[in-house]
């Protein structure tokens, strides 16, 4: 494995996730300073995931045609621009500032879709038997980004003002671009006979026409959907159950600590345990078991008013959520010919992005009727996903698929 290149891929994806979270501390400021209504803030945040949904297959397919390195360099340079635009937008007023923020987050989402190319790069340089473990490194980046992003946003906001998070993120992306320029070597050189000319939506049809690839993509969508229910409503439920005043700095930080706790567990699981578990049990069983853990832990959360059981169930939920992504993308990469890696992984990543758009809308709509409804519905959905994985993956793939088959 090419360790310097893998480290650059890890840093790139980590910065993508930090970029997603770095603006979270600014959401109240959008409302107070620029007069943004709730739906405007939601639109600004959703634009990131919407662009990821659209561009994940595009970047993936393009990387299959021209190579991974040019796409990573192009998307990283665009990320610098997106955060500079964000920082400059803070000097505007009212609607003009909000339009610039929308443009910036949309551009950041386009750049963040390069996660697909990063996954394809990992698949290129990793032997099949170690692929799920290497995909776990991407999960570690997700976990750390989940922790670092909001914390860095809060720090740079307090130290440098409203524009601070944008300038800090731009500087980090500039450093990342320089590292990629020097250390990132090309992992995939396409040959003419390998270049696929499928249109954007034809790639979806091609992937979903293969039963196992369709199942893996569907499971990833549902797993991400369940996790966004938790992300969207945890703070509201905890504030209500524990009588927290989110206008008080100490109480508001409690929610951040809970998310950080979940992120740390996710990083540990995906950075160390996932490879051993997959080697022992195989990807299909780990995927099904992970969704059972999510189902068991999600439903009780809105009924808990004591810290110890809450933290215990959050730990179980974090373990379950962390065990899903790497085996899914490991199986996808094993079952897909190398010349289609970027495009197929792009479809799956795009499915996850669509779940990040729809999940908060679903959770928010149900929460207004009763705080427990999103969690219970998410638990039932996770259980159904476990059944789907058991039926379509464990039964049909009792052992890890061997490389080179190119079938699904």
FENPEHU-V8434 format. One record per run of one state. SS is the DSSP state (2 for helix, 1 for strand, 0 for the rest). FROM is the first residue (numbers start at 1). LEN is the number of residues. Records with the same first field share a line. If there is no record, write none. Layout:
BEGIN
SS=FROM-LEN  FROM-LEN
END
This chain:
BEGIN
0=1-2  22-2  35-3  67-1  90-4  113-2  126-2  161-3  184-8  195-5  209-2  242-7  282-1  299-2  304-3  323-2  336-2  368-5  395-14
2=3-19  24-11  38-29  68-22  94-19  115-11  128-33  164-20  192-3  200-9  211-31  249-33  283-16  301-3  307-16  325-11  338-30  373-22
END
